[in-house]
């Protein structure tokens, strides 16, 4: 505890751009800029803009060897409206108390794209967004997304690191802005997860790994499939969203395999930005209402719930505390009640302002299945931005009383994540 307090005190004593840089002086490698998106976490639009920000690193390679590549991306955007983002990430995890496999390792490579085909340079732009990715288990019998199953966890401990048989087109969607950007809509194969109930640290590639502290697990989580959403900005600080998504969608399958079942997840969300729209991803309060139709083949009755999340940058933008939670009725969600609190703290390195971030989160959840026990989840990670485009993130998670464990126990999971962006 003394060491932890010293780390927190050190963070408050410095200035940082570790959050993706709300500061006006933050530079963009390919000229994409910070961007304003309605999504968070593992989303195409978030990755394209956040990964292009140049917030510095502990060390810099001499001669900037990737600059010709970033210059080419800048030209493609200026000439054709095409933005591209490549990344590779791997995650290794080891659990100390399981009934099956105790280690998991997987890699994930992806290409994110946004091609502005209508209204380029205006507030009423139309864009085609896409993601092509592949995920592979690396030298272990299971990927990290399955490690929690080995000891009965109700939350995923290795979110986003699963195993695909082949490369997958996980997003293909049209996004349109109208009315000087106040009205936005999207339609296509999209994620129902990244649109609702997230915060700036709800990213399995950049921040927390456990779903218990990323968003409320009192809501349904279908895979990427056919869906649509609409949002309207009533004022600079108030936005409302509504969406409908295929409740049976599976990311790795054709979206047309399940849409014919006509079972949907419907969501509405109200957002209040506590300061300005430019700081919306940090300074926000969200309230989300959802309803999911009965999934007949899966044997899940119709379900509904409400959840919320609130966060704000404090201490001269050095720290971001957050709180989230929700309640639900039905069996579509893992928990019928949950709450989580946490904080992210940005650090300077010795040489320059960098993206180093310490994250701490704790969550409690009461399962929707009354025969299971309450679970307490904790996670601590530290993201080292070693080079401008390379980050290493060690982490430790604690799962107390996993919901499906036959005996009350505590499981510890050590993790190490590597991420390259270009």
matplotlib code that plots the C-alpha trace (Angstrom):
import matplotlib.pyplot as plt

x = [0.0, 2.9, 4.4, 1.0, 0.5, 3.9, 3.1, -0.2, 1.6, 4.2, 1.5, -0.2, 3.1, 3.5, 1.7, 0.8, -0.9, -1.5, -5.2, -5.0, -4.3, -7.1, -4.5, -4.5, -0.8, -1.1, 0.3, -1.0, 1.5, -0.7, -2.7, -5.9, -6.3, -7.9, -11.3, -14.7, -16.5, -19.6, -17.9, -15.4, -13.2, -12.7, -14.1, -12.8, -13.2, -11.6, -8.5, -7.9, -7.7, -6.3, -3.5, -2.4, -1.9, 1.8, 1.9, 5.6, 7.4, 10.2, 12.7, 12.6, 14.3, 16.8, 15.9, 12.1, 12.1, 8.3, 7.9, 7.7, 4.8, 2.9, 3.5, 2.0, -1.1, -1.4, -1.4, -4.1, -6.3, -5.8, -6.2, -8.8, -10.3, -8.9, -7.7, -5.9, -4.7, -2.7, -2.0, -0.7, -1.2, -0.5, -1.6, -0.2, -2.0, -1.3, -3.8, -2.8, -5.9, -7.9, -9.5, -8.2, -5.8, -3.8, -2.2, -3.4, -1.7, -3.1, -2.2, -4.4, -3.6, -6.0, -6.6, -9.0, -10.2, -12.4, -13.1, -14.9, -16.9, -19.4, -19.0, -15.3, -14.1, -17.6, -19.6, -22.1, -19.6, -20.5, -17.9, -17.4, -15.7, -14.3, -12.1, -10.3, -8.7, -7.4, -6.9, -4.8, -3.9, -0.1, 1.5, -1.3, -4.4, -6.8, -6.8, -7.1, -10.8, -11.4, -9.1, -11.9, -13.9, -11.3, -12.2, -15.8, -15.4, -18.5, -16.4, -13.9, -10.3, -8.8, -11.3, -10.6, -8.0, -9.9, -9.2, -10.5, -10.2, -9.7, -9.3, -12.6, -14.4, -15.7, -17.0, -18.4, -20.7, -21.8, -21.7, -23.4, -23.5, -26.3, -27.5, -24.0, -22.9, -25.7, -27.5, -25.5, -26.4, -24.7, -25.8, -24.1, -22.1, -21.2, -20.5, -23.3, -20.8, -18.7, -21.7, -23.1, -22.0, -18.2, -15.5, -12.1, -10.3, -12.7, -10.3, -8.8, -6.0, -5.0, -6.3, -8.3, -8.6, -11.5, -15.0, -16.0, -14.3, -14.8, -18.6, -21.6, -22.2, -25.9, -26.4, -26.5, -23.4, -24.1, -21.3, -20.7, -23.7, -26.2, -27.4, -28.0, -27.9, -28.9, -27.7, -28.7, -26.8, -29.4, -26.8, -23.0, -23.2, -26.3, -26.5, -29.1, -28.6, -30.8, -29.9, -31.1, -28.8, -29.1, -29.3, -27.9, -25.0, -21.6, -18.6, -17.0, -20.1, -21.9, -24.3, -27.1, -26.9, -28.8, -30.7, -33.6, -34.5, -35.7, -34.6, -33.1, -31.3, -32.7, -30.9, -31.3, -28.7, -28.5, -25.1, -24.3, -20.8, -19.6, -17.3, -16.9, -17.5, -13.8, -13.4, -16.5, -14.6, -13.3, -15.8, -19.2, -22.2, -24.1, -27.4, -28.4, -31.8, -31.9, -34.3, -33.6, -36.2, -36.4, -33.8, -35.8, -33.1, -30.8, -33.6, -33.1, -36.3, -36.8, -34.7, -34.2, -32.1, -30.6, -26.9, -24.8, -21.2, -19.6, -16.0, -14.0, -10.4, -9.1, -5.8, -4.9, -6.0, -3.6, -6.2, -9.6, -11.8, -14.9, -17.9, -20.3, -23.1, -26.5, -29.5, -31.3, -34.2, -34.0, -31.2, -29.6, -26.9, -24.3, -25.2, -28.6, -26.7, -23.2, -21.0, -17.4, -15.1, -11.6, -9.1, -6.5, -3.4, -1.1, 2.6, 5.5, 8.7, 12.2, 12.6, 9.3, 5.5, 4.3, 1.2, 2.2, -0.9, -1.6, -5.1, -6.8, -10.4, -12.6, -16.0, -18.8, -21.5, -24.6, -25.3, -28.6, -28.7, -29.6, -27.8, -24.4, -22.4, -21.5, -18.1, -15.6, -13.1, -10.0, -7.5, -4.3, -2.2, 0.6, 1.0, 4.6, 4.9, 8.4, 8.5, 6.1, 4.3, 5.2, 3.6, 4.0, 1.4, 1.9, -1.2, -2.6, -6.2, -7.9, -11.2, -12.7, -15.5, -15.8, -19.6, -19.4, -16.7, -17.9, -16.0, -15.2, -11.8, -9.5, -7.8, -4.9, -4.1, -0.8, -0.8, 1.6, 0.3, 2.4, 1.0, 2.4, 0.6, 1.5]
y = [0.0, 2.4, 1.7, 2.3, 5.6, 6.8, 5.9, 7.9, 10.8, 10.8, 10.9, 13.9, 15.8, 15.7, 16.8, 14.3, 13.7, 10.0, 10.1, 10.5, 14.2, 16.6, 19.4, 21.4, 20.9, 17.1, 16.2, 13.5, 11.4, 11.2, 14.4, 12.6, 14.6, 13.6, 13.2, 13.1, 9.8, 8.5, 5.2, 4.0, 1.0, -1.5, 0.6, 1.3, 5.1, 5.2, 3.2, 5.2, 8.5, 7.5, 5.4, 8.3, 10.8, 11.5, 11.8, 10.8, 7.8, 6.9, 6.5, 7.6, 5.8, 8.1, 9.3, 8.6, 5.5, 5.4, 9.0, 8.1, 5.7, 8.4, 10.9, 8.5, 8.0, 11.8, 12.1, 9.3, 11.2, 14.6, 13.3, 10.5, 10.9, 7.5, 6.9, 3.6, 2.2, -1.1, -2.8, -6.0, -7.0, -10.1, -11.1, -13.8, -14.7, -17.2, -18.1, -19.7, -21.6, -23.3, -26.7, -26.8, -24.9, -22.3, -20.3, -18.6, -16.7, -15.1, -12.6, -10.2, -8.3, -5.8, -3.1, -0.4, 2.0, 5.0, 6.2, 9.5, 9.3, 12.1, 15.6, 15.4, 18.5, 19.3, 18.6, 16.5, 13.8, 10.2, 7.5, 3.8, 2.2, -1.3, -3.7, -6.8, -8.8, -12.2, -13.6, -16.7, -18.7, -18.7, -21.9, -22.6, -24.7, -21.8, -18.1, -15.5, -15.0, -18.6, -18.5, -17.3, -20.4, -22.5, -21.3, -20.2, -16.4, -14.5, -11.8, -12.2, -11.9, -11.7, -9.6, -9.2, -12.1, -15.1, -17.5, -17.1, -19.8, -17.3, -13.6, -11.9, -8.7, -7.7, -4.3, -2.9, 0.1, 3.4, 6.4, 9.7, 13.1, 15.6, 19.0, 20.4, 17.3, 17.4, 14.3, 11.1, 7.6, 4.3, 1.1, -2.2, -4.9, -3.1, -3.6, -3.2, -3.1, -0.1, 2.2, 2.1, 2.3, 2.7, 5.0, 6.1, 3.1, 0.5, -0.7, -4.3, -3.1, 0.0, -0.2, -2.6, -6.3, -7.5, -6.8, -6.3, -2.9, -1.9, -1.6, -2.9, -6.7, -6.2, -5.6, -8.0, -8.4, -9.8, -10.2, -7.9, -8.2, -6.2, -3.2, 0.5, 3.6, 7.3, 10.1, 13.7, 16.5, 18.7, 21.0, 21.1, 19.1, 16.8, 13.9, 11.1, 7.8, 4.9, 1.7, -1.8, -4.8, -8.5, -10.2, -13.5, -12.1, -13.9, -11.9, -14.7, -15.7, -14.1, -11.4, -12.9, -16.2, -14.9, -11.8, -13.9, -14.9, -11.4, -11.2, -7.8, -5.8, -2.3, 0.5, 4.2, 6.3, 9.8, 11.5, 14.7, 16.1, 17.7, 20.3, 20.6, 18.3, 18.1, 16.4, 14.2, 10.9, 11.7, 14.2, 12.4, 10.9, 8.2, 6.4, 3.5, 1.6, -1.6, -4.4, -7.7, -9.9, -13.5, -15.7, -18.8, -21.1, -20.1, -20.5, -17.0, -15.0, -11.4, -9.2, -5.5, -3.3, 0.1, 1.0, 4.1, 5.3, 8.6, 9.8, 13.0, 14.2, 15.8, 17.1, 19.1, 16.2, 13.8, 11.3, 10.0, 8.3, 6.5, 4.7, 2.4, 0.0, -1.3, -3.6, -5.9, -8.4, -11.6, -14.0, -12.1, -10.6, -12.2, -10.1, -8.7, -6.1, -4.8, -1.8, -0.9, 2.0, 2.8, 5.3, 5.9, 8.0, 9.3, 9.6, 11.4, 9.6, 11.0, 12.3, 13.4, 13.5, 10.0, 7.7, 5.7, 5.0, 3.2, 1.8, 0.4, -1.0, -3.0, -4.5, -6.5, -8.4, -10.4, -13.1, -13.3, -17.0, -17.2, -20.5, -18.8, -16.7, -13.0, -12.2, -9.5, -8.5, -6.4, -5.3, -3.3, -2.5, -0.2, 0.7, 1.5, 3.5, 2.2, 3.7, 6.0, 3.0, 0.2, -0.3, -3.1, -3.6, -5.9, -6.5, -8.5, -9.5, -10.9, -12.8, -13.5, -16.1, -16.7, -17.1, -20.7, -22.0, -24.8, -23.4, -19.9, -19.1, -16.4, -16.6, -14.4, -13.8, -12.3, -10.8, -9.2, -7.4, -6.1, -3.6, -2.2, 0.5, 2.0]
z = [0.0, 0.7, -2.7, -4.3, -2.5, -3.6, -7.2, -7.0, -5.4, -8.2, -10.8, -9.3, -9.4, -13.2, -16.3, -19.0, -22.4, -21.6, -22.3, -26.0, -25.4, -24.8, -25.0, -28.1, -28.7, -29.2, -32.6, -35.0, -37.0, -40.1, -39.6, -38.6, -35.4, -32.1, -33.7, -32.1, -32.0, -30.3, -29.7, -27.2, -26.5, -29.2, -32.1, -35.6, -35.3, -31.9, -33.0, -36.1, -34.3, -30.9, -32.4, -34.6, -31.8, -31.0, -27.3, -27.0, -25.6, -23.2, -26.1, -29.8, -32.7, -34.4, -37.9, -37.5, -39.7, -40.0, -41.1, -44.8, -44.0, -42.0, -44.8, -47.3, -45.0, -44.8, -48.6, -49.0, -46.5, -48.2, -51.7, -51.3, -47.8, -46.8, -43.3, -42.3, -39.1, -38.7, -35.3, -33.9, -30.3, -28.3, -24.8, -22.5, -19.2, -16.4, -13.7, -10.4, -9.4, -12.1, -12.7, -16.3, -18.4, -16.5, -19.3, -22.5, -25.3, -28.4, -31.1, -32.9, -36.2, -37.8, -40.3, -39.6, -42.3, -42.8, -46.4, -46.7, -50.0, -49.5, -48.3, -47.6, -45.7, -44.5, -41.3, -43.4, -44.4, -45.3, -44.6, -45.3, -42.2, -42.1, -40.1, -41.3, -38.5, -37.5, -34.0, -33.3, -30.2, -29.8, -28.3, -25.8, -25.9, -25.3, -26.0, -23.1, -23.9, -22.6, -19.6, -17.3, -18.2, -16.5, -13.1, -13.5, -13.8, -14.8, -16.6, -19.4, -18.2, -21.7, -23.6, -27.4, -27.6, -29.0, -31.9, -35.4, -38.1, -40.8, -41.4, -40.6, -41.9, -38.5, -39.6, -42.8, -42.2, -43.6, -41.3, -42.2, -40.6, -41.4, -40.1, -39.7, -37.9, -35.2, -36.6, -37.2, -38.2, -38.9, -40.6, -41.4, -39.7, -36.4, -32.7, -30.3, -27.4, -28.2, -28.8, -25.2, -21.6, -22.2, -20.8, -22.0, -20.3, -21.7, -24.3, -24.2, -26.5, -24.6, -21.1, -18.9, -20.0, -17.7, -18.8, -15.1, -15.0, -18.7, -18.7, -16.8, -17.3, -16.6, -20.3, -23.2, -25.4, -28.9, -31.4, -34.3, -36.7, -38.7, -36.8, -37.0, -34.8, -34.8, -32.6, -32.2, -30.5, -28.8, -27.4, -27.2, -23.9, -24.5, -27.0, -27.3, -29.1, -30.2, -31.9, -32.9, -33.3, -34.2, -30.8, -32.2, -34.1, -34.0, -35.1, -37.1, -39.0, -41.9, -40.5, -42.7, -40.9, -37.8, -38.9, -40.2, -36.7, -36.1, -32.5, -31.6, -29.0, -28.7, -26.8, -26.0, -24.3, -23.0, -22.5, -20.7, -21.3, -18.1, -19.8, -23.6, -26.6, -27.2, -23.8, -24.2, -24.0, -20.5, -18.9, -19.3, -17.7, -19.7, -18.9, -21.1, -21.3, -23.3, -24.1, -25.9, -27.5, -26.4, -28.1, -28.8, -30.0, -27.2, -24.6, -23.2, -22.3, -23.2, -20.9, -20.1, -17.9, -17.2, -16.7, -16.3, -16.4, -15.2, -15.5, -15.4, -15.7, -12.5, -11.2, -14.3, -16.5, -14.8, -13.4, -14.5, -11.9, -13.1, -11.7, -13.5, -12.7, -13.6, -12.9, -15.2, -15.3, -17.4, -18.4, -21.3, -19.1, -16.8, -13.8, -12.6, -10.5, -10.6, -9.8, -10.5, -9.6, -10.8, -11.8, -14.5, -13.9, -16.6, -16.1, -17.6, -18.4, -17.8, -21.3, -22.6, -22.1, -22.8, -22.8, -19.7, -17.7, -14.4, -14.2, -11.1, -11.0, -8.7, -9.5, -7.8, -9.6, -8.5, -11.2, -13.0, -12.1, -8.5, -8.0, -8.6, -6.1, -6.2, -7.7, -6.9, -9.6, -9.4, -12.0, -12.0, -15.1, -16.2, -19.8, -20.7, -24.0, -24.8, -28.3, -30.2, -31.7, -29.2, -25.8, -23.2, -20.5, -17.5, -15.4, -12.5, -11.9, -8.8, -9.0, -5.6, -5.6, -9.3, -9.9, -11.1, -8.8, -6.6, -3.6, -2.5, -3.7, -5.1, -8.5, -9.6, -13.2, -14.4, -17.9, -20.3, -23.4, -26.4, -28.9, -32.1, -34.2, -37.5]

ax = plt.figure().add_subplot(projection="3d")
ax.plot(x, y, z, "-o")
ax.set_aspect("equal")
plt.show()
